[in-house]
C-alpha cells in the first residue's frame, strides 16, 4: 500500500509540474505512471484506478484511460473494464485486443467474437494478438466458418507465424478438420514442441493412435506435456501396458512426470482393474515425494475401489489434507458401487454440512446407494434436491437410478410417471428408461403396462431385440403362449461377441 500511495504522490507531482505544458508529454508521463500502478495488479482497488483517472485530467484519452481497463480486464474485473471501454470514442487495435483477450479468458467467447466483428467494422486490421485470441473463441464455440475466414485472412494478408500456425492448427483439429490441421502442420517451416503436441493430441482425440505415435516418435523434442498426451491417449483406449511402457521410456529419457501423467496411468489401471500396476504407481508417488493432493488422491481412491480394495480407498480419502468435490464424489461412488449404502450416505451428509457443493456425478453415487439400499423415500428426496436446491439438471444416469429403485419395489406407476415428466425427451434417454421399466414389469408380471411400454418403444422406432425378449417373457409368465410366439417371430436377435480382460504378472490380457 505504501508503494501505491508513493506512486500516486509522484503521479500528482508530475501532473502539477509546470514544465509539462505539452499535452503529449503530459500524456506520456501519465501513461508511464499509470503503467507502474497497473503492474501492482490485485493490490489495487477500483477506487485507486478511479483516482488515477481523475488525476490525469484525461478521462477519455485512449491510452491512459484504457491502461486502467487493461488492468481490470486481466484482474477478472471485466464489468469495470467494459464500462471504461464504452466511454472511449475511437478504440484502437490495442484496446480491442485487450478486451477480446479478457472476454476469452473469462469464458465470454460470444462477446469476444462480437468485439472482433465490431473491430472489423471500424476498419481495423487484426494483428497476431487479435487472431490468436479470436481463434480461441472460435475453438470454444466450434465456429468453423469464422475460423476459415481468419485462415484466409492470414494466408492472403497477415502472414503466418509459429504462434498463429499453432492457433489455427488447434482450432481446425478441435473442430474436426484433421486434414486442414495436418496441412498447416506440414507447411510450418519451423515447428516447436507445442506444434507437435497439438498434432499428436489431434490424432489421439480422433482415435488414430498409430498416427499419433508415429508423430510422437518423429518429434525432435519431447517435453512433459507431449509425453503425457501420448500416454493419456493409450489410457483412453484401454492400452494400459503400452502406456506403462511409454512411462518407463519417459523415465529413461530423464523426463520427470508430474501428477497429471500419473493420474492418467492410475485411471487406466482403474478401468482394467490392474491392481499390481496401480500399486506400483502408488509406490512411485511415495518414493519420489510427489504430494498426494485432491487430484492424485481421487485417482487413487477410484483405482483401489475398482480393484476391490474399498478400505484402502477410505484410507486414502481420510489422509487427504484437502478434499474437493471430486474426492468426496469418488469415495461416495466407491461405497455405493460396493453396496455400502450407509457409509455412502453418511459421507454425503458430511460433504453437504461442511459446504462442499455436489455435482451431477455425486448424485449418481447418492442415488445408486439409495437404489442398492432400497431407500425409496431417501431416493425421492435426493433426486428432488438436485433441481430444487443444487440447480443440477438430472441426466439419464440419475433417472435410471430412480427408475431402478422404484422398479425394485414395484412402484411401476410412479416410475412410468417420472419418465413421462422428463423435459426435452430424447430417444437416447427414453429408450433405456423404458427398457428398465419393462424389465420391472417382467419381475412383477405386469402384463398391461408391459404391453403399453412395448408399444411406445415400437412407436419411437426402437427395434432392439432385448425389448421384444422382455415382452415375450412377460407373456410367458402369464401363460399367454400365442402372444409369446407372435412376439418372437418379430425378433431379430443379433449378438456381438463379448470380451474380457485379466491381469497376469503385471500384464493386462
C-alpha positions in Angstrom: 0.0 0.0 0.0 3.0 2.3 0.7 4.2 1.7 -2.9 0.8 2.5 -4.2 0.4 5.8 -2.4 4.1 6.7 -3.3 3.2 6.2 -6.9 0.2 8.4 -6.5 2.3 11.1 -4.9 4.7 11.0 -7.8 1.8 11.0 -10.2 0.3 14.1 -8.6 3.6 15.9 -8.6 4.2 15.1 -12.3 0.7 16.3 -13.3 1.3 19.6 -11.5 4.8 20.1 -12.8 4.7 23.5 -14.8 7.4 22.2 -17.1 5.0 19.7 -18.5 2.9 22.1 -20.5 3.0 19.9 -23.7 -0.1 17.7 -23.7 1.8 14.9 -25.4 4.5 15.0 -22.8 1.9 15.0 -20.0 0.1 12.1 -21.6 3.3 10.1 -21.9 4.4 10.7 -18.3 0.9 10.0 -17.0 0.8 6.8 -19.1 4.1 5.6 -17.7 3.0 6.2 -14.1 -0.4 4.5 -14.8 1.5 1.5 -16.1 3.5 1.4 -12.8 0.3 1.4 -10.9 -1.2 -1.3 -13.1 1.8 -3.5 -12.5 0.8 -3.7 -8.9 -2.1 -5.9 -10.0 -4.5 -7.3 -7.5 -3.3 -4.9 -4.7 -5.2 -2.1 -6.4 -8.8 -1.4 -5.8 -11.4 0.2 -8.1 -11.2 3.5 -6.2 -7.4 3.6 -6.8 -7.9 3.4 -10.6 -10.7 5.9 -10.5 -8.5 8.4 -8.5 -5.8 7.9 -11.1 -8.2 8.6 -13.9 -9.4 11.8 -12.2 -5.8 12.9 -11.6 -4.8 12.5 -15.2 -7.3 15.0 -16.4 -7.6 12.8 -19.5 -10.5 10.6 -18.5 -11.4 10.0 -22.1 -7.9 9.8 -23.6 -7.5 6.4 -25.1 -4.1 5.2 -23.9 -4.2 6.4 -20.3 -7.9 5.5 -19.8 -7.5 2.0 -21.1 -4.5 1.3 -19.1 -6.9 1.0 -16.2 -9.3 -1.1 -18.3 -6.5 -3.5 -19.2 -5.6 -4.0 -15.6 -9.2 -4.7 -14.6 -9.6 -7.0 -17.7 -6.7 -9.1 -16.6 -7.7 -9.0 -12.9 -11.1 -10.5 -13.6 -13.0 -7.2 -13.1 -14.4 -7.3 -16.6 -17.6 -5.1 -15.9 -15.4 -2.2 -14.8 -13.2 -2.6 -17.9 -16.3 -2.7 -20.1 -17.5 0.5 -18.5 -14.3 2.3 -19.4 -14.2 0.7 -22.9 -17.7 2.1 -23.6 -16.5 5.6 -22.9 -13.7 5.5 -25.5 -14.8 7.2 -28.7 -12.4 5.5 -31.1 -10.8 2.4 -29.5 -7.5 1.4 -31.0 -6.5 -2.0 -32.1 -4.5 -2.5 -28.9 -7.7 -1.7 -26.9 -9.8 -4.2 -28.9 -7.1 -6.9 -28.4 -7.1 -6.4 -24.6 -10.9 -6.6 -24.4 -11.1 -9.7 -26.8 -8.4 -11.4 -24.8 -10.2 -10.6 -21.5 -13.5 -12.0 -22.7 -11.8 -15.2 -23.9 -10.1 -15.6 -20.5 -13.3 -15.2 -18.7 -15.2 -17.6 -21.0 -17.2 -14.9 -22.7 -16.5 -16.3 -26.2 -19.5 -14.8 -27.9 -18.7 -11.4 -26.6 -15.2 -11.8 -27.9 -16.5 -12.5 -31.4 -18.9 -9.6 -31.2 -16.0 -7.3 -30.4 -14.0 -8.9 -33.3 -16.8 -8.1 -35.7 -17.1 -4.5 -34.3 -13.4 -4.0 -34.7 -13.5 -5.1 -38.4 -16.5 -2.8 -38.9 -14.2 0.1 -37.7 -11.7 -0.8 -40.5 -9.1 -2.0 -38.0 -7.0 -4.9 -39.4 -6.4 -7.8 -37.0 -2.9 -8.5 -35.9 -1.3 -11.6 -34.4 -2.7 -10.9 -31.0 -6.2 -10.5 -32.4 -6.1 -13.6 -34.5 -4.8 -15.8 -31.6 -7.4 -14.7 -29.1 -10.3 -14.8 -31.7 -9.3 -18.3 -32.8 -9.5 -19.4 -29.1 -13.1 -18.2 -29.1 -13.8 -20.0 -32.4 -12.4 -23.2 -31.0 -14.6 -23.0 -27.9 -17.7 -22.3 -29.9 -16.8 -24.6 -32.8 -17.3 -21.7 -35.1 -15.5 -23.2 -38.1 -16.9 -20.6 -40.6 -15.1 -17.7 -38.8 -12.1 -19.8 -38.3 -11.9 -20.4 -42.0 -12.3 -16.6 -42.7 -9.4 -15.9 -40.3 -7.3 -18.6 -42.1 -7.9 -16.9 -45.4 -7.0 -13.5 -44.0 -3.8 -14.9 -42.5 -2.9 -16.7 -45.8 -3.5 -13.7 -48.0 -2.7 -10.6 -45.9 -1.3 -11.1 -42.4 1.1 -14.0 -42.9 1.9 -17.0 -40.8 3.9 -17.0 -37.6 4.5 -20.0 -35.4 2.0 -18.7 -32.8 -0.7 -18.2 -35.4 0.1 -21.6 -37.0 -0.4 -23.3 -33.6 -3.7 -21.5 -33.0 -5.0 -22.4 -36.5 -3.8 -26.0 -36.1 -5.5 -26.3 -32.7 -8.8 -24.7 -34.0 -9.1 -26.9 -37.0 -8.2 -30.1 -35.1 -10.7 -29.4 -32.3 -13.4 -28.5 -34.9 -12.9 -31.9 -36.5 -10.9 -30.8 -39.6 -8.0 -33.0 -39.1 -6.8 -32.8 -42.7 -6.6 -29.0 -42.5 -4.8 -29.2 -39.2 -2.3 -31.6 -40.7 -1.8 -29.4 -43.8 -1.0 -26.4 -41.6 1.4 -28.6 -39.6 3.2 -29.9 -42.6 3.5 -26.4 -44.1 5.2 -25.0 -41.0 8.8 -24.4 -41.7 9.8 -24.3 -38.1 7.9 -26.4 -35.5 8.2 -26.1 -31.7 7.1 -28.7 -29.3 3.7 -27.0 -29.0 3.1 -27.8 -32.7 4.0 -31.4 -32.3 1.9 -31.7 -29.1 -1.2 -30.2 -30.8 -0.9 -32.5 -33.7 -0.4 -35.6 -31.6 -3.3 -34.6 -29.4 -5.5 -34.1 -32.5 -4.8 -37.7 -33.7 -5.4 -39.1 -30.1 -8.8 -37.3 -29.9 -9.6 -38.7 -33.4 -8.8 -42.2 -32.1 -5.9 -42.6 -34.5 -3.2 -43.9 -32.1 -0.9 -45.2 -34.8 -0.5 -41.8 -36.5 -0.3 -40.1 -33.1 2.6 -42.5 -32.1 4.3 -42.0 -35.4 4.3 -38.3 -35.0 5.4 -38.6 -31.4 8.4 -40.7 -32.4 9.3 -38.1 -35.1 9.2 -35.2 -32.7 12.8 -33.8 -32.2 11.9 -32.5 -28.7 9.6 -34.3 -26.2 8.6 -32.3 -23.2 6.4 -33.5 -20.3 3.2 -32.3 -21.9 3.9 -34.3 -25.1 4.7 -37.4 -23.1 1.6 -37.1 -21.0 -0.5 -36.5 -24.2 0.6 -39.8 -25.8 0.4 -41.8 -22.5 -3.1 -40.5 -21.9 -4.1 -41.5 -25.4 -3.2 -45.1 -24.8 -5.0 -45.0 -21.5 -8.2 -43.6 -23.2 -8.2 -46.7 -25.4 -7.5 -49.2 -22.6 -4.0 -49.9 -23.7 -2.5 -49.7 -20.2 0.5 -51.9 -21.0 1.6 -49.6 -23.8 1.0 -46.6 -21.6 3.2 -48.1 -18.8 5.9 -48.9 -21.4 5.9 -45.3 -22.6 6.1 -44.2 -19.0 9.3 -46.2 -18.5 10.8 -44.8 -21.7 9.9 -41.3 -20.4 11.9 -42.1 -17.2 14.9 -43.3 -19.2 14.9 -40.0 -21.1 15.1 -38.2 -17.8 11.7 -36.5 -18.2 10.2 -36.2 -14.7 6.5 -36.9 -14.6 4.0 -34.7 -12.9 0.8 -35.6 -11.1 -1.2 -35.5 -14.3 0.9 -38.1 -16.0 0.5 -40.4 -13.0 -3.2 -39.7 -12.7 -3.7 -40.8 -16.4 -1.9 -44.1 -15.6 -4.0 -44.6 -12.5 -7.1 -44.0 -14.5 -6.1 -46.7 -16.9 -5.4 -49.1 -14.0 -8.8 -48.4 -12.6 -10.6 -49.1 -15.9 -9.0 -52.5 -16.2 -8.7 -53.4 -12.6 -4.9 -53.6 -12.9 -4.2 -53.6 -9.2 -0.5 -54.6 -9.4 0.3 -51.8 -11.8 -1.8 -49.3 -9.8 0.1 -50.2 -6.6 3.4 -49.7 -8.4 2.3 -46.2 -9.4 1.3 -45.5 -5.8 4.7 -46.6 -4.6 6.4 -44.4 -7.2 4.4 -41.4 -5.9 5.6 -42.1 -2.3 9.2 -42.9 -3.2 9.5 -39.7 -5.3 7.8 -37.5 -2.7 5.0 -36.5 -5.0 2.3 -34.9 -2.9 -1.0 -36.8 -2.9 -3.3 -33.9 -3.3 -7.0 -34.0 -4.1 -6.4 -34.7 -7.8 -4.0 -37.6 -7.2 -6.0 -38.8 -4.2 -9.1 -39.0 -6.3 -7.4 -41.2 -8.9 -6.0 -43.5 -6.2 -9.4 -43.8 -4.5 -11.1 -44.8 -7.8 -8.3 -47.2 -8.7 -8.4 -49.1 -5.4 -12.2 -49.1 -5.3 -12.5 -50.6 -8.8 -9.9 -53.2 -7.8 -12.0 -54.2 -4.8 -9.9 -52.6 -2.0 -12.5 -50.3 -0.5 -10.8 -49.9 2.9 -7.6 -48.7 1.0 -9.8 -46.2 -0.8 -11.2 -44.9 2.5 -7.6 -44.7 4.0 -6.5 -42.5 1.0 -9.6 -40.3 1.4 -9.2 -39.7 5.1 -5.5 -38.9 4.7 -6.2 -36.1 2.2 -5.4 -32.7 3.7 -7.8 -31.0 1.2 -10.8 -32.7 -0.1 -12.7 -31.2 -3.1 -15.9 -32.2 -4.8 -14.2 -34.8 -6.9 -12.6 -36.6 -4.0 -15.8 -36.6 -2.0 -17.7 -37.8 -5.0 -15.2 -40.6 -5.8 -15.4 -42.1 -2.3 -19.2 -41.8 -2.2 -19.5 -43.6 -5.6 -16.9 -46.2 -4.5 -19.0 -47.0 -1.4 -22.2 -47.1 -3.4 -20.6 -49.3 -6.1 -19.6 -51.8 -3.3 -23.1 -51.8 -1.7 -22.1 -49.8 1.4 -25.2 -47.6 1.4 -25.0 -46.4 5.0 -21.4 -45.0 4.7 -22.0 -43.6 1.3 -25.0 -41.5 2.5 -23.2 -40.6 5.8 -20.3 -39.1 3.8 -22.7 -37.3 1.5 -24.3 -35.7 4.6 -20.9 -34.7 5.9 -20.0 -33.2 2.5 -23.1 -31.0 2.5 -22.6 -30.0 6.1 -19.1 -28.6 5.5 -20.3 -26.7 2.5 -18.9 -28.7 -0.4 -21.1 -28.3 -3.4 -22.1 -31.7 -5.1 -22.1 -32.1 -8.8 -24.1 -34.4 -11.1 -21.7 -37.3 -10.6 -22.1 -37.0 -6.8 -25.8 -37.6 -7.3 -25.2 -40.7 -9.4 -23.4 -42.2 -6.4 -26.0 -41.0 -3.9 -28.9 -42.3 -6.0 -27.1 -45.6 -6.6 -26.6 -46.0 -2.9 -30.3 -45.4 -2.3 -31.2 -48.0 -5.1 -28.8 -50.6 -3.6 -30.2 -50.0 -0.1 -33.8 -49.9 -1.1 -34.3 -46.4 0.3 -37.2 -45.1 -1.7 -38.0 -42.0 0.4 -34.3 -41.0 0.5 -34.0 -41.6 -3.2 -37.0 -39.3 -3.9 -35.7 -36.6 -1.6 -32.2 -36.6 -3.0 -33.5 -36.6 -6.6 -35.8 -33.7 -5.9 -32.9 -31.7 -4.2 -30.9 -31.8 -7.4 -33.1 -29.2 -9.1 -34.7 -27.5 -6.1 -31.6 -27.0 -4.0 -28.5 -27.5 -6.2 -29.8 -26.4 -9.6 -28.5 -29.6 -11.3 -30.5 -30.9 -14.2 -30.9 -34.7 -14.0 -29.4 -36.8 -16.7 -30.1 -40.3 -18.0 -28.0 -41.9 -15.2 -30.0 -40.1 -12.5 -33.4 -41.1 -14.0 -32.0 -44.6 -14.4 -31.1 -44.9 -10.7 -34.6 -43.7 -9.7 -36.4 -46.0 -12.2 -34.3 -48.9 -10.9 -35.2 -48.0 -7.3 -38.9 -47.8 -8.0 -38.9 -50.9 -10.2 -37.3 -53.0 -7.4 -40.1 -52.1 -5.1 -43.0 -52.5 -7.6 -43.7 -48.7 -7.8 -44.2 -49.1 -11.5 -46.9 -46.4 -12.0 -44.7 -43.8 -10.3 -41.7 -44.9 -12.4 -43.8 -44.5 -15.6 -45.0 -41.1 -14.5 -41.4 -39.9 -13.9 -40.5 -40.9 -17.5 -43.4 -39.0 -18.9 -42.4 -35.9 -17.0 -38.9 -35.8 -18.4 -38.4 -32.4 -20.2 -37.0 -32.3 -23.7 -37.5 -36.0 -24.3 -34.7 -37.6 -26.3 -34.8 -41.2 -27.5 -31.3 -41.8 -26.1 -32.8 -41.1 -22.7 -36.3 -42.5 -23.1 -35.4 -45.9 -24.6 -33.1 -47.1 -21.8 -35.5 -45.9 -19.2 -38.5 -47.7 -20.7 -36.3 -50.7 -21.1 -35.6 -50.7 -17.4 -39.3 -50.3 -16.6 -40.1 -53.1 -19.0 -37.7 -55.3 -17.1 -39.5 -54.4 -13.8 -42.9 -55.2 -15.5 -41.5 -58.7 -16.1 -40.4 -59.1 -12.5 -43.8 -58.1 -11.2 -45.8 -59.8 -14.1 -47.5 -56.6 -15.0 -48.7 -57.5 -18.5 -50.8 -54.4 -19.2 -48.0 -52.0 -18.5 -45.6 -54.2 -20.3 -47.7 -54.2 -23.5 -48.1 -50.4 -23.2 -44.4 -49.7 -22.9 -43.5 -52.2 -25.6 -45.9 -50.3 -27.9 -44.3 -47.0 -27.1 -40.9 -48.5 -27.9 -42.2 -49.5 -31.3 -43.6 -46.0 -31.8 -40.2 -44.5 -31.3 -38.8 -47.0 -33.7 -36.8 -49.0 -31.2 -36.1 -52.3 -32.8 -33.9 -53.7 -30.1 -34.4 -57.5 -29.6 -34.0 -57.0 -25.8 -37.3 -55.2 -25.6 -39.1 -58.0 -27.5 -37.4 -60.6 -25.3 -38.7 -58.9 -22.2 -42.2 -58.6 -23.5 -42.1 -62.3 -24.6 -41.0 -63.3 -21.1 -43.9 -61.2 -19.6 -46.4 -63.1 -21.8 -44.8 -66.4 -20.8 -45.1 -65.6 -17.1 -48.8 -65.2 -17.7 -49.0 -68.4 -19.9 -50.0 -66.3 -23.0 -48.2 -68.6 -25.4 -49.7 -67.3 -28.6 -48.5 -63.8 -27.7 -45.1 -65.3 -26.9 -44.9 -66.9 -30.4 -46.1 -63.7 -32.1 -43.5 -61.5 -30.4 -40.7 -63.9 -31.0 -41.4 -64.0 -34.7 -40.6 -60.3 -34.8 -37.4 -60.7 -33.0 -34.1 -60.5 -35.0 -31.6 -61.4 -32.3 -28.1 -60.3 -33.1 -25.4 -60.8 -30.5 -22.0 -59.3 -30.5 -19.1 -61.3 -29.3 -18.0 -60.4 -25.7 -14.6 -59.8 -24.4 -12.8 -59.6 -21.0 -9.5 -58.5 -19.6 -7.3 -60.1 -16.9 -4.1 -59.0 -15.3 -1.4 -61.7 -15.2 2.1 -60.9 -13.7 1.5 -57.2 -14.3 0.3 -57.5 -17.8 -3.3 -57.0 -18.9 -4.6 -59.6 -21.5 
